Amino acid sequence: MTDSLPEYEKTLRMVERASLAEGFVRQVELTAGPFLDRPLAECRAVDIGCGYGHGVVELARRCASVVGVEPNPVLARHARENAAAQGLDNVEIVEGTIDAVTGIEEFDLVVLDNVLEHIDDQPGAVRVISRCLRPGGVAFVLVPNRTWPIEVHYGLPFLSWLPLPLASAYLRASGRGTDYRDASYAPTLGRLRRLFTPHPELRASLTLPADLSLAEGGGSPVYRLGVAALRRFPQLWAISKAFLLVVQKAG
């Protein structure tokens, strides 16, 4: 735990994060919704690594109830303040890691938006997802690809390719941070698939965004060309910028 923002968060403006939240949650609804066996309005959701709580607020407007889980005290406080400012009474913010999600078959929808790359025990994280999802529930997981040449948190070329000591030294030399460990766990495609192999109850599917216009950068010709290439040649997922998974728990 820390009483300050994570290093990578200090480079991001809160207003920009807030402006993206509505589109992101609408994307969750359109992409994961068809896999759910009940309307989103009847769902209980958990947003793991909820950050400032902008996504939690938008989820609360669409779901029956939402729990936001955030390990950083500063971000958790912002999340509580955001929910309170909106007058929402169907939101709970829990300060803690993913292990704070202790419920059994409690949630219809689990959201991990660029969170898995910050979790060192990723097999444990998948176990939590499986345990807390009810049968028929769905997880929406968005995570950067380790092999993408421009690291997504600090914008440094090949940072994620380096062993951790060299990556941290590179980060310090750049002046953008001091320690890369917290953001260093982005998986490769093979690693991501292996995480779900021990869980036959979970069906994890690589999925394209349902509405490209809602994706960050989705309006650019390059983004649309990349999506078209993934549709035609799914093997290109191995070198995509990020992985989007919809994970269904067998019902």
Secondary structure, 3 states (H helix, E strand, C coil): CCCCCCHHHHHCCHHHHHHHHHHHHHHHHHHHHHHCCCCHHHCEEEEECCCCCHHHHHHHCCCCEEEEEECCHHHHHHHHHHHHHCCCCCEEEEECCHHHCCCCCCEEEEEEECCHHHCCCHHHHHHHHHHHEEEEEEEEEEEECCCCCECCCCCCECHHHCCHHHHHHHHHHHCCCCCCHHHCCCCCHHHHHHHHCCCCCEEEEECCCCCHHHCCCCCCHHHHHHHHHHHHCHHHHHHCCEEEEEEEECC
